[in-house]
């Protein structure tokens, strides 16, 4: 898909996992596409959830790899509790149903959402999160999270680069973000995701300005999730995204 979209570089950053990186590296080599390995990790910042992209790490024995294994164990327990809660609320689905949807054992809430949609309990992924799975949903189960400070530390120790993903999605305004970026830089975060699939071009440029002001790399990505985010397409987001080649070059230079 990346090759058909004309991409020269792609980052594979699944949530809390390095799974898939080995076959992706093999395929990217065949197609002549540069692959940046990594993952995306949910963490705690200012008593709220933040997502951080961790680039150039794929070693399961690294400090980050060890942390991902702990997060996977926490995720398994959370999924079991989520099934029990949904059953308690009258929703008749099993963990096997969700595993089949996920196509493996790395299961997240989007897979639960798809099963709920397939069973016609909800009409969309968004409704599943609003009514059942999100922080205000009837069946919400909190996720065990690492702090952003600790994640930055162990990713740096694993020779990786970090970037705060889609920083405005939790209701944070540009002025509030501006006030926080010196701290983000000081704790070891390297970048800010500015070229994001759902942001307007005006917002992207404002975020680039803030990233440069605070010495952060303005990173970018489409946040492509396949059918779970059907409005986002690989490489181009909602159709107008174009992440400059210089972003990948700057990240690589920083990693070296």
Secondary structure, 3 states (H helix, E strand, C coil): CCCCCCCCEEEECCECCCCCHHHHHHHHHHHCCEEEEEEEEEEEECCEEEEEEEECCCCCCCHHHHHHHHHHHHHHHHHHHHHHHHHHCCCCCCHHHHHHHHCCCCCCHHHHHHHHHHCCCCCCHHHHHHHHHCCCCCCCCCCCCEEHHHHHHHHHHCCCEEEECCCCCCCCCHHHHHHHHHHHHHCCCCEEEEEECCCCHHHHHHHHHHHHHCCCEEEEECCCCHHHHCCCECCCECCCCCCCHHHHHHHHHHHC
